[in-house]
Every structure is written in C-alpha cells, then in structure tokens.
Amino acid sequence: MRNSLRNITDVVRAETIKQIVFTALWEPATKATLIPEQGNVNVAYDVESRNGSVIVRVRFGRHDLNQYVRERRCAELIRAEHDWTPQVLAIGTYEDHSYSVREKV
C-alpha cells in the first residue's frame, strides 16, 4: 500500500522533518511539505531552507537505514560513470526514523 495523507500525517510531523534536516545538514529548514504518493514504504518531503531545497525521504524504523546506504552507493557508482543522478547529501537515523536527504531536481 502506498503512503497516503491519512496514514502518515500523525507519524512524521513537519517539525520532525525540520529537525532531521538540521541534524543532517546543519541548516534550519523554513518549510517542510509532504509529497503525497511517493513510494511504497517511504514518506517524501520537499524541504526549503535559506540555501535552497532538498528532498527528505523517511522510513519508519531505524533498521531501514541499510536501504538508504545501498541507494547512496548506487548513486555514487552512477555519478562515477559520469551519468547524472541526484546527489545523496546525508543519510542517518533520527529518533525512530531512518532518513535520506538528497538534492532536489
């Protein structure tokens, strides 16, 4: 089942997303907007800050971090071959969530 507004808004609040961005990038986020229907197990947010925008993807478990590690490695391999893909800026865990912060395209 895809994530939908009715089953995720109580799980990851915009303030939590802003804290994730501050933890990952050391810059305050000014706005976090849910991007509905993005992925089967991720929740995606469009996050704005003074330095631009990023996409934050969140999974509901610290154990899911390995998926983001694999995705970052795949993106690095693609970039090494001079093909373009969004850069993964940070991955990690915050409270009970795993997250990936990537550049917005």
C-alpha positions as CSV (number, residue, x, y, z in Angstrom):
1,M,0.0,0.0,0.0
2,R,1.3,3.4,-0.9
3,N,1.7,6.1,1.8
4,S,-1.2,8.4,1.8
5,L,-2.1,11.5,3.8
6,R,-4.5,9.8,6.1
7,N,-2.0,7.2,7.4
8,I,1.2,9.2,7.7
9,T,0.5,12.7,8.9
10,D,0.4,11.6,12.5
11,V,3.7,9.6,12.2
12,V,6.1,12.1,10.8
13,R,5.4,15.7,11.6
14,A,6.9,18.7,9.7
15,E,8.8,19.6,12.9
16,T,10.5,16.2,12.9
17,I,11.5,16.6,9.3
18,K,12.9,20.1,10.1
19,Q,15.0,18.5,12.9
20,I,16.2,15.8,10.5
21,V,17.4,18.5,8.1
22,F,19.1,20.4,10.8
23,T,20.8,17.3,12.1
24,A,21.9,16.2,8.6
25,L,22.9,19.5,7.0
26,W,23.3,21.9,10.0
27,E,21.0,24.4,8.5
28,P,17.5,25.4,9.6
29,A,14.6,24.4,7.4
30,T,11.9,27.0,6.8
31,K,9.2,24.8,5.3
32,A,8.5,21.1,5.0
33,T,5.8,20.0,2.6
34,L,4.6,16.4,2.3
35,I,4.9,15.0,-1.2
36,P,1.9,12.5,-1.4
37,E,2.1,9.1,-3.1
38,Q,5.9,8.8,-3.2
39,G,6.9,5.2,-2.8
40,N,5.5,2.2,-1.1
41,V,7.5,2.5,2.2
42,N,9.0,6.0,2.1
43,V,7.4,9.3,3.0
44,A,8.9,12.1,1.0
45,Y,9.0,15.8,1.9
46,D,10.0,18.9,-0.1
47,V,12.0,20.9,2.4
48,E,13.0,24.5,1.9
49,S,15.8,26.4,3.6
50,R,17.8,29.6,3.1
51,N,20.3,27.7,0.9
52,G,17.7,26.0,-1.4
53,S,15.5,22.9,-1.4
54,V,16.1,19.3,-0.7
55,I,14.1,16.1,-0.7
56,V,13.9,14.2,2.5
57,R,12.8,10.6,2.4
58,V,11.8,8.9,5.7
59,R,11.2,5.3,6.6
60,F,9.5,4.3,9.9
61,G,12.3,2.3,11.5
62,R,15.9,2.7,12.4
63,H,16.6,-0.7,10.9
64,D,15.7,0.5,7.4
65,L,18.9,2.6,7.2
66,N,20.6,-0.1,5.1
67,Q,18.3,0.6,2.2
68,Y,19.4,4.2,2.1
69,V,23.1,3.1,2.4
70,R,22.6,0.9,-0.7
71,E,20.8,3.7,-2.6
72,R,23.6,6.1,-1.8
73,R,26.2,3.7,-3.0
74,C,24.3,3.1,-6.3
75,A,24.0,6.9,-6.8
76,E,27.8,7.2,-6.3
77,L,28.5,4.5,-8.8
78,I,26.2,6.1,-11.4
79,R,27.9,9.5,-10.8
80,A,31.3,7.9,-11.1
81,E,30.4,6.8,-14.6
82,H,29.6,10.5,-15.4
83,D,25.8,9.9,-15.6
84,W,23.7,12.3,-13.7
85,T,21.6,11.3,-10.7
86,P,20.5,13.4,-7.7
87,Q,23.3,13.5,-5.0
88,V,22.6,12.0,-1.7
89,L,23.6,14.7,0.8
90,A,23.1,12.7,4.0
91,I,21.6,9.5,5.4
92,G,21.1,8.6,9.0
93,T,18.7,7.9,11.8
94,Y,16.7,10.3,14.0
95,E,14.5,9.0,16.8
96,D,12.6,6.0,15.3
97,H,13.1,7.0,11.7
98,S,15.7,6.3,9.0
99,Y,16.2,9.1,6.5
100,S,17.8,10.2,3.3
101,V,18.4,13.8,2.3
102,R,19.1,14.4,-1.4
103,E,19.3,17.3,-3.7
104,K,16.1,18.4,-5.4
105,V,15.8,18.3,-9.1
